[in-house]
Amino acid sequence: MAGENIANKAEELKGAAKEKFGDVTDNEDLQAEGAVEKNEAQAKEAAHDVKEHVKDAAEDVKNDFNA
């Protein structure tokens, strides 16, 4: 799942760059678009982390019952 994290981080950086470029050029539309992309990437990354934690917890429970 490292590829998914890398893709999310790349999308987050792209959004942050777009947001910053919008700031520098005083382009509110580009700034907002970048902020949305950055936040979407952060949300995807957080959802992926939660999924991994749930998977790990389920595996721990399974191991406890099989012990």
N, CA, C and O atoms as CSV, one atom per row, in Angstrom:
chain,resi,resn,atom,element,x,y,z
A,1,MET,N,N,0.804,-1.200,0.000
A,1,MET,CA,C,0.000,0.000,0.000
A,1,MET,C,C,0.852,1.272,0.000
A,1,MET,O,O,0.324,2.382,0.062
A,2,ALA,N,N,2.153,1.101,-0.069
A,2,ALA,CA,C,3.032,2.266,-0.085
A,2,ALA,C,C,2.775,3.128,-1.318
A,2,ALA,O,O,2.884,4.353,-1.260
A,3,GLY,N,N,2.437,2.490,-2.422
A,3,GLY,CA,C,2.149,3.235,-3.641
A,3,GLY,C,C,0.987,4.181,-3.478
A,3,GLY,O,O,0.991,5.286,-4.021
A,4,GLU,N,N,-0.013,3.746,-2.726
A,4,GLU,CA,C,-1.182,4.591,-2.473
A,4,GLU,C,C,-0.782,5.813,-1.644
A,4,GLU,O,O,-1.242,6.924,-1.909
A,5,ASN,N,N,0.073,5.606,-0.643
A,5,ASN,CA,C,0.543,6.725,0.179
A,5,ASN,C,C,1.378,7.696,-0.642
A,5,ASN,O,O,1.268,8.911,-0.479
A,6,ILE,N,N,2.207,7.161,-1.521
A,6,ILE,CA,C,3.045,8.017,-2.371
A,6,ILE,C,C,2.169,8.851,-3.299
A,6,ILE,O,O,2.409,10.044,-3.482
A,7,ALA,N,N,1.160,8.224,-3.881
A,7,ALA,CA,C,0.251,8.942,-4.782
A,7,ALA,C,C,-0.496,10.039,-4.031
A,7,ALA,O,O,-0.654,11.146,-4.546
A,8,ASN,N,N,-0.957,9.741,-2.818
A,8,ASN,CA,C,-1.661,10.751,-2.022
A,8,ASN,C,C,-0.738,11.901,-1.655
A,8,ASN,O,O,-1.141,13.063,-1.701
A,9,LYS,N,N,0.494,11.584,-1.292
A,9,LYS,CA,C,1.453,12.636,-0.926
A,9,LYS,C,C,1.784,13.510,-2.142
A,9,LYS,O,O,1.904,14.729,-2.023
A,10,ALA,N,N,1.930,12.877,-3.311
A,10,ALA,CA,C,2.207,13.635,-4.537
A,10,ALA,C,C,1.037,14.559,-4.860
A,10,ALA,O,O,1.241,15.705,-5.260
A,11,GLU,N,N,-0.190,14.062,-4.686
A,11,GLU,CA,C,-1.375,14.878,-4.948
A,11,GLU,C,C,-1.450,16.036,-3.949
A,11,GLU,O,O,-1.826,17.153,-4.306
A,12,GLU,N,N,-1.087,15.754,-2.697
A,12,GLU,CA,C,-1.089,16.792,-1.673
A,12,GLU,C,C,-0.072,17.885,-2.010
A,12,GLU,O,O,-0.375,19.073,-1.902
A,13,LEU,N,N,1.124,17.484,-2.415
A,13,LEU,CA,C,2.161,18.457,-2.773
A,13,LEU,C,C,1.762,19.270,-4.002
A,13,LEU,O,O,2.022,20.472,-4.066
A,14,LYS,N,N,1.134,18.617,-4.970
A,14,LYS,CA,C,0.665,19.326,-6.169
A,14,LYS,C,C,-0.374,20.374,-5.781
A,14,LYS,O,O,-0.337,21.503,-6.270
A,15,GLY,N,N,-1.286,20.000,-4.914
A,15,GLY,CA,C,-2.308,20.942,-4.461
A,15,GLY,C,C,-1.702,22.101,-3.692
A,15,GLY,O,O,-2.103,23.252,-3.865
A,16,ALA,N,N,-0.723,21.787,-2.832
A,16,ALA,CA,C,-0.069,22.840,-2.050
A,16,ALA,C,C,0.681,23.808,-2.969
A,16,ALA,O,O,0.662,25.021,-2.757
A,17,ALA,N,N,1.338,23.259,-3.987
A,17,ALA,CA,C,2.060,24.114,-4.936
A,17,ALA,C,C,1.095,25.003,-5.702
A,17,ALA,O,O,1.352,26.190,-5.905
A,18,LYS,N,N,-0.016,24.418,-6.123
A,18,LYS,CA,C,-1.024,25.189,-6.864
A,18,LYS,C,C,-1.604,26.285,-5.963
A,18,LYS,O,O,-1.818,27.415,-6.403
A,19,GLU,N,N,-1.850,25.938,-4.710
A,19,GLU,CA,C,-2.376,26.910,-3.758
A,19,GLU,C,C,-1.377,28.059,-3.559
A,19,GLU,O,O,-1.761,29.229,-3.558
A,20,LYS,N,N,-0.110,27.718,-3.393
A,20,LYS,CA,C,0.921,28.734,-3.192
A,20,LYS,C,C,1.072,29.620,-4.431
A,20,LYS,O,O,1.219,30.837,-4.320
A,21,PHE,N,N,1.034,28.992,-5.617
A,21,PHE,CA,C,1.130,29.766,-6.851
A,21,PHE,C,C,-0.058,30.718,-6.973
A,21,PHE,O,O,0.087,31.849,-7.439
A,22,GLY,N,N,-1.223,30.256,-6.554
A,22,GLY,CA,C,-2.396,31.129,-6.545
A,22,GLY,C,C,-2.211,32.302,-5.597
A,22,GLY,O,O,-2.632,33.420,-5.895
A,23,ASP,N,N,-1.576,32.048,-4.446
A,23,ASP,CA,C,-1.271,33.130,-3.503
A,23,ASP,C,C,-0.345,34.162,-4.132
A,23,ASP,O,O,-0.596,35.365,-4.067
A,24,VAL,N,N,0.731,33.670,-4.741
A,24,VAL,CA,C,1.753,34.551,-5.305
A,24,VAL,C,C,1.203,35.385,-6.455
A,24,VAL,O,O,1.526,36.566,-6.589
A,25,THR,N,N,0.369,34.759,-7.284
A,25,THR,CA,C,-0.165,35.456,-8.462
A,25,THR,C,C,-1.489,36.158,-8.180
A,25,THR,O,O,-2.090,36.746,-9.079
A,26,ASP,N,N,-1.936,36.095,-6.935
A,26,ASP,CA,C,-3.211,36.696,-6.530
A,26,ASP,C,C,-4.385,36.132,-7.346
A,26,ASP,O,O,-5.318,36.850,-7.704
A,27,ASN,N,N,-4.306,34.830,-7.625
A,27,ASN,CA,C,-5.347,34.145,-8.371
A,27,ASN,C,C,-6.151,33.305,-7.377
A,27,ASN,O,O,-5.747,32.204,-7.005
A,28,GLU,N,N,-7.296,33.846,-6.955
A,28,GLU,CA,C,-8.107,33.188,-5.927
A,28,GLU,C,C,-8.655,31.843,-6.386
A,28,GLU,O,O,-8.772,30.916,-5.585
A,29,ASP,N,N,-8.991,31.729,-7.664
A,29,ASP,CA,C,-9.517,30.458,-8.177
A,29,ASP,C,C,-8.460,29.354,-8.093
A,29,ASP,O,O,-8.753,28.240,-7.661
A,30,LEU,N,N,-7.243,29.669,-8.503
A,30,LEU,CA,C,-6.156,28.697,-8.454
A,30,LEU,C,C,-5.810,28.359,-7.003
A,30,LEU,O,O,-5.530,27.207,-6.673
A,31,GLN,N,N,-5.834,29.362,-6.157
A,31,GLN,CA,C,-5.567,29.152,-4.737
A,31,GLN,C,C,-6.606,28.196,-4.141
A,31,GLN,O,O,-6.251,27.264,-3.419
A,32,ALA,N,N,-7.870,28.425,-4.439
A,32,ALA,CA,C,-8.939,27.572,-3.914
A,32,ALA,C,C,-8.848,26.159,-4.477
A,32,ALA,O,O,-9.033,25.180,-3.754
A,33,GLU,N,N,-8.564,26.062,-5.766
A,33,GLU,CA,C,-8.434,24.751,-6.400
A,33,GLU,C,C,-7.296,23.957,-5.760
A,33,GLU,O,O,-7.438,22.762,-5.501
A,34,GLY,N,N,-6.189,24.611,-5.510
A,34,GLY,CA,C,-5.055,23.958,-4.865
A,34,GLY,C,C,-5.389,23.512,-3.450
A,34,GLY,O,O,-5.012,22.417,-3.032
A,35,ALA,N,N,-6.092,24.358,-2.720
A,35,ALA,CA,C,-6.478,24.015,-1.354
A,35,ALA,C,C,-7.393,22.798,-1.338
A,35,ALA,O,O,-7.249,21.919,-0.488
A,36,VAL,N,N,-8.329,22.746,-2.275
A,36,VAL,CA,C,-9.243,21.596,-2.363
A,36,VAL,C,C,-8.462,20.330,-2.673
A,36,VAL,O,O,-8.674,19.299,-2.034
A,37,GLU,N,N,-7.562,20.395,-3.649
A,37,GLU,CA,C,-6.768,19.212,-4.008
A,37,GLU,C,C,-5.921,18.742,-2.831
A,37,GLU,O,O,-5.819,17.543,-2.568
A,38,LYS,N,N,-5.321,19.683,-2.134
A,38,LYS,CA,C,-4.483,19.339,-0.983
A,38,LYS,C,C,-5.324,18.671,0.108
A,38,LYS,O,O,-4.921,17.653,0.672
A,39,ASN,N,N,-6.486,19.243,0.400
A,39,ASN,CA,C,-7.345,18.694,1.445
A,39,ASN,C,C,-7.912,17.333,1.061
A,39,ASN,O,O,-8.042,16.453,1.913
A,40,GLU,N,N,-8.251,17.154,-0.210
A,40,GLU,CA,C,-8.731,15.846,-0.666
A,40,GLU,C,C,-7.657,14.783,-0.485
A,40,GLU,O,O,-7.949,13.671,-0.042
A,41,ALA,N,N,-6.433,15.115,-0.821
A,41,ALA,CA,C,-5.326,14.170,-0.681
A,41,ALA,C,C,-5.099,13.829,0.788
A,41,ALA,O,O,-4.851,12.672,1.127
A,42,GLN,N,N,-5.182,14.829,1.659
A,42,GLN,CA,C,-5.004,14.579,3.090
A,42,GLN,C,C,-6.121,13.691,3.626
A,42,GLN,O,O,-5.879,12.827,4.470
A,43,ALA,N,N,-7.343,13.901,3.138
A,43,ALA,CA,C,-8.465,13.064,3.569
A,43,ALA,C,C,-8.287,11.625,3.093
A,43,ALA,O,O,-8.571,10.685,3.835
A,44,LYS,N,N,-7.820,11.450,1.860
A,44,LYS,CA,C,-7.567,10.098,1.349
A,44,LYS,C,C,-6.503,9.397,2.176
A,44,LYS,O,O,-6.625,8.213,2.489
A,45,GLU,N,N,-5.463,10.137,2.526
A,45,GLU,CA,C,-4.382,9.566,3.316
A,45,GLU,C,C,-4.882,9.171,4.709
A,45,GLU,O,O,-4.521,8.114,5.226
A,46,ALA,N,N,-5.714,10.025,5.311
A,46,ALA,CA,C,-6.267,9.717,6.628
A,46,ALA,C,C,-7.180,8.494,6.558
A,46,ALA,O,O,-7.146,7.644,7.447
A,47,ALA,N,N,-7.995,8.403,5.508
A,47,ALA,CA,C,-8.877,7.242,5.344
A,47,ALA,C,C,-8.057,5.970,5.171
A,47,ALA,O,O,-8.403,4.922,5.717
A,48,HIS,N,N,-6.981,6.065,4.419
A,48,HIS,CA,C,-6.110,4.903,4.219
A,48,HIS,C,C,-5.494,4.478,5.548
A,48,HIS,O,O,-5.410,3.286,5.842
A,49,ASP,N,N,-5.067,5.445,6.347
A,49,ASP,CA,C,-4.474,5.133,7.653
A,49,ASP,C,C,-5.492,4.446,8.559
A,49,ASP,O,O,-5.162,3.477,9.242
A,50,VAL,N,N,-6.721,4.943,8.566
A,50,VAL,CA,C,-7.774,4.332,9.381
A,50,VAL,C,C,-8.019,2.899,8.913
A,50,VAL,O,O,-8.149,1.989,9.731
A,51,LYS,N,N,-8.083,2.703,7.613
A,51,LYS,CA,C,-8.297,1.363,7.060
A,51,LYS,C,C,-7.195,0.411,7.512
A,51,LYS,O,O,-7.469,-0.729,7.884
A,52,GLU,N,N,-5.965,0.874,7.479
A,52,GLU,CA,C,-4.838,0.039,7.901
A,52,GLU,C,C,-4.914,-0.286,9.392
A,52,GLU,O,O,-4.619,-1.411,9.796
A,53,HIS,N,N,-5.307,0.692,10.212
A,53,HIS,CA,C,-5.423,0.452,11.648
A,53,HIS,C,C,-6.534,-0.550,11.949
A,53,HIS,O,O,-6.381,-1.416,12.810
A,54,VAL,N,N,-7.643,-0.427,11.240
A,54,VAL,CA,C,-8.750,-1.377,11.425
A,54,VAL,C,C,-8.308,-2.773,11.011
A,54,VAL,O,O,-8.604,-3.754,11.694
A,55,LYS,N,N,-7.608,-2.857,9.903
A,55,LYS,CA,C,-7.109,-4.151,9.441
A,55,LYS,C,C,-6.167,-4.765,10.472
A,55,LYS,O,O,-6.255,-5.957,10.765
A,56,ASP,N,N,-5.270,-3.955,11.019
A,56,ASP,CA,C,-4.332,-4.441,12.040
A,56,ASP,C,C,-5.072,-4.888,13.300
A,56,ASP,O,O,-4.741,-5.919,13.886
A,57,ALA,N,N,-6.069,-4.113,13.712
A,57,ALA,CA,C,-6.835,-4.470,14.907
A,57,ALA,C,C,-7.601,-5.766,14.684
A,57,ALA,O,O,-7.664,-6.606,15.582
A,58,ALA,N,N,-8.180,-5.943,13.512
A,58,ALA,CA,C,-8.896,-7.175,13.197
A,58,ALA,C,C,-7.950,-8.362,13.221
A,58,ALA,O,O,-8.314,-9.437,13.698
A,59,GLU,N,N,-6.761,-8.182,12.720
A,59,GLU,CA,C,-5.764,-9.253,12.732
A,59,GLU,C,C,-5.356,-9.600,14.171
A,59,GLU,O,O,-5.168,-10.771,14.502
A,60,ASP,N,N,-5.223,-8.576,15.018
A,60,ASP,CA,C,-4.900,-8.814,16.425
A,60,ASP,C,C,-6.001,-9.618,17.117
A,60,ASP,O,O,-5.715,-10.548,17.871
A,61,VAL,N,N,-7.253,-9.257,16.860
A,61,VAL,CA,C,-8.384,-9.983,17.452
A,61,VAL,C,C,-8.379,-11.431,16.961
A,61,VAL,O,O,-8.561,-12.366,17.740
A,62,LYS,N,N,-8.173,-11.593,15.691
A,62,LYS,CA,C,-8.133,-12.953,15.109
A,62,LYS,C,C,-7.032,-13.766,15.770
A,62,LYS,O,O,-7.252,-14.927,16.114
A,63,ASN,N,N,-5.863,-13.191,15.953
A,63,ASN,CA,C,-4.743,-13.882,16.588
A,63,ASN,C,C,-5.037,-14.214,18.043
A,63,ASN,O,O,-4.635,-15.267,18.538
A,64,ASP,N,N,-5.749,-13.304,18.736
A,64,ASP,CA,C,-6.099,-13.561,20.134
A,64,ASP,C,C,-7.038,-14.767,20.250
A,64,ASP,O,O,-6.916,-15.560,21.184
A,65,PHE,N,N,-7.959,-14.905,19.317
A,65,PHE,CA,C,-8.895,-16.031,19.362
A,65,PHE,C,C,-8.216,-17.336,18.975
A,65,PHE,O,O,-8.615,-18.405,19.438
A,66,ASN,N,N,-7.209,-17.259,18.142
A,66,ASN,CA,C,-6.508,-18.466,17.702
A,66,ASN,C,C,-5.387,-18.867,18.643
A,66,ASN,O,O,-4.775,-19.920,18.467
A,67,ALA,N,N,-5.113,-18.044,19.634
A,67,ALA,CA,C,-3.995,-18.348,20.557
A,67,ALA,C,C,-4.377,-19.374,21.586
A,67,ALA,O,O,-3.557,-19.738,22.429
